[in-house]
Amino acid sequence: MLEFISQHQELIIKIFCIAYLSISFVTFLLYGIDKYCATKRLWRIPEWVLLLFTWLFGSLGAVFGLFGLKHKTKHWYFLLCGFLAFLLHAVLFIWLLVL
């Protein structure tokens, strides 16, 4: 497996970056939609969906949603999950670069 990764490192890094940025953008949109719905007292996006997208390569969008939109910052588990997921994704990206 490591041999395959090192042989196709450039392609894997490109795929990782595209997936990470795309899912982060979708995650940011979800936080924005949920913030809008909260202010208008409309149907909300379930918290588990926001957290799921955070862990599935959406941590950058979640962090921007937390602090840029000031949404869900009072919930400690959103802050913790956002930063832990971001740290995990950063470590994974650095590991891909080092291979």
C-alpha positions as CSV (number, residue, x, y, z in Angstrom):
1,M,0.0,0.0,0.0
2,L,2.8,2.4,0.9
3,E,4.5,1.6,-2.4
4,F,1.4,2.5,-4.3
5,I,1.0,5.8,-2.4
6,S,4.7,6.7,-3.0
7,Q,4.4,5.9,-6.7
8,H,1.3,8.0,-7.2
9,Q,2.0,10.7,-4.6
10,E,1.4,13.7,-6.8
11,L,-2.0,12.4,-8.0
12,I,-3.1,11.5,-4.4
13,I,-2.1,14.9,-3.1
14,K,-4.1,16.6,-5.9
15,I,-7.2,14.4,-5.2
16,F,-6.8,15.0,-1.4
17,C,-6.6,18.8,-1.9
18,I,-9.6,18.9,-4.3
19,A,-11.7,16.7,-2.0
20,Y,-10.7,18.6,1.1
21,L,-11.4,22.1,-0.4
22,S,-14.7,20.9,-2.0
23,I,-16.1,19.3,1.2
24,S,-14.9,22.2,3.3
25,F,-16.8,24.6,1.0
26,V,-19.9,22.5,1.4
27,T,-19.4,22.3,5.1
28,F,-19.1,26.1,5.3
29,L,-22.3,26.4,3.3
30,L,-24.1,24.1,5.7
31,Y,-23.0,26.2,8.6
32,G,-24.2,29.3,6.8
33,I,-27.6,27.8,5.9
34,D,-28.0,26.6,9.5
35,K,-27.1,30.1,10.8
36,Y,-29.7,31.6,8.5
37,C,-32.4,29.1,9.5
38,A,-31.6,29.8,13.1
39,T,-32.2,33.5,12.8
40,K,-35.4,33.0,10.8
41,R,-36.6,30.2,13.1
42,L,-36.9,27.7,10.2
43,W,-36.1,24.0,10.0
44,R,-32.4,23.5,11.1
45,I,-29.7,21.2,9.9
46,P,-29.2,18.5,12.5
47,E,-26.0,18.8,14.5
48,W,-24.8,15.4,13.6
49,V,-24.8,16.4,10.0
50,L,-22.6,19.4,10.7
51,L,-20.3,17.3,12.8
52,L,-20.2,14.5,10.2
53,F,-19.1,16.9,7.4
54,T,-16.5,18.4,9.8
55,W,-14.9,15.0,10.2
56,L,-15.2,14.0,6.6
57,F,-12.7,16.5,5.3
58,G,-14.7,19.6,6.0
59,S,-12.8,20.8,9.0
60,L,-11.5,24.0,7.3
61,G,-15.1,25.0,6.4
62,A,-16.3,24.1,9.9
63,V,-13.6,26.4,11.5
64,F,-14.5,29.2,9.1
65,G,-18.2,28.6,9.8
66,L,-17.6,28.6,13.6
67,F,-15.6,31.8,13.7
68,G,-16.4,33.6,10.4
69,L,-20.1,33.2,10.9
70,K,-20.0,33.0,14.7
71,H,-22.2,29.9,14.6
72,K,-22.2,27.1,17.1
73,T,-19.3,28.7,19.1
74,K,-21.2,28.2,22.4
75,H,-21.1,24.4,22.0
76,W,-17.8,23.1,23.2
77,Y,-18.1,19.9,21.2
78,F,-18.2,21.9,17.9
79,L,-15.1,23.7,18.9
80,L,-13.3,20.6,20.0
81,C,-14.4,18.5,16.9
82,G,-13.5,21.4,14.5
83,F,-10.0,21.8,15.8
84,L,-9.3,18.0,16.3
85,A,-10.5,17.2,12.8
86,F,-8.4,20.1,11.4
87,L,-5.4,18.8,13.2
88,L,-6.0,15.2,12.0
89,H,-6.4,16.4,8.4
90,A,-3.3,18.6,8.6
91,V,-1.3,15.6,9.9
92,L,-2.7,13.4,7.1
93,F,-1.7,16.0,4.5
94,I,1.8,16.3,5.9
95,W,2.2,12.6,6.0
96,L,1.3,12.5,2.3
97,L,3.9,15.1,1.6
98,V,6.6,13.3,3.5
99,L,6.1,9.9,1.9
